[in-house]
Amino acid sequence: MAHRFTVGVEEEFQIVDPETWELRSHVSELLASSASLGDQIKRELHQSIGEREELGYGERARDIAAELAAHFEQAGADRRAVRYLTDAADTATRRNAPAARLA
C-alpha cells in the first residue's frame, strides 16, 4: 500500500525574509528550488498556497489575481485559474484605460 502525502496548513512553514522582514512561505521556496518533489505533491502545495492566499486576501483577492491564477493552474484547478486570469486581465485593462484615452 502506497503512502499518501497530504499537505497541511502552510502557515506552519513561514520564515522571515532577512532583507525585508516579511513573512515568506517556506513551501514557496521549496517549490521554486526543488525538482525532486513529485508532481502530485507540487500540485497539492500549489493548491494549498492558492487557497491560503485567497482566504487571506478575502474580497481583495483580485489584487493578486495573477499570482492566484498561477498557483491554481499549477494545482490543476483550471476553473479557479481561469477565474483569476480573467480578474487579472480586467484589472490590467482598467489600469491601462486612462493611458489609452490620452493617446
N, C-alpha and C positions, 0 to 999 in steps of 0.2 A: 504494500500500500504506500503510495507516494505521499509525502508530507506536503501540505498546502501552506504557503506563506501568505499571511494576510497583513496588510499594512495597518498599523494603529494610528493614533492621533499624532499628527505631525508636530504639534506643539512640544512634545517630549524631546524633540531633536533640534531645538533652536540654539544658535550660537550667536555671540555678539561680534559684529564686524569690528576689528580693531581700529579701522580708519574712520568709519562713520558712526560707530557706536549704535548702529541699528541692529535689530534682531534679524538674523538671516536663518534660513532653513538649512539645516544640515542635510536634509533629504534632497533639496535642490542642488546642493553642492555635490552630493553623491551621484545624482542623475547626470550632472554636467561632466563629471570626471571619470565615471566608471563604465567601461564597456563590458564588464564581467557580469552585470546584472542580467537576469533572464528577462525576456520580453514581457512575460506576464507580470513580473514584479515591477518593471518600469511602467507598465500601464496602470497598475494599482497605485503606484506612487504619484503619477501624474493626476489620476482621479482624485486622490486624497488632497493633493495641493490645490487643485482647482476647486474642490468643494470647500476647503478651508478658507481660501481667498474669497470665494463667492459669499460665504456666510459672513466672513469678517467685514467685507465691504457693504453688505446688505444692499440698500437701494442705490448705493454709489458704485455698484459692481461694473456699471458701464464705463466708469473711469479707467478700468483696467481690462476692458473687453478684449483687446488683442492678446494680452497675456493669458486670460482665461480661455480664449479660443485655442491657443497653442496647447495648453495643458489638456483640455478636453479632446482635442484632436489626437494627441499622443496617447490618451487613455482609450481611444476608440469610441468615445461618446459623441458621435457625429452630430446628432441633433443639437446638443448643447454647444458644440463648437460652431456650428452654422449660426446659431442664435447670437453668439458673441462676435463672430465675424461680421454679421450684419450690423450689430451695435457699433463696432469699431469703424465700419465704413460710414455709417450715419454720422458719427462724431467727426470723422475726418472731413466729410462733406460740409458739415456745419462750420467747422473751423476755417475751411478754405473759402466759404461762401463770400465773406466780406472782401477778400482779395480779388475774387473773380468779378465782383461788382465794380471794383476800382479800375479794372483793366479796360 
